[in-house]
Amino acid sequence: MTDQLLKAFKQDIEAFTLIPSSGGRFEVTLDGELVYSKLQEKRFPEYSEIEPHLKKKLG
């Protein structure tokens, strides 16, 4: 998914940070806003679930 995001939004992404954690956590935030939480949804996200949030935020 990282490759897809960077390829699709390379002109718009100023920073991309991966923070290691434990307990199965995988969260996607955009400008401090939680976009997706694996802990809440109980599964890993598909690119198609993250991409619309980025498009909406970036205009």
Secondary structure, DSSP 8 states (H G I E B T S, - for coil): -HHHHHHHTTTT-S-------STT--EEEETTEEEEEHHHHTS---HHHHHHHHHHHH-
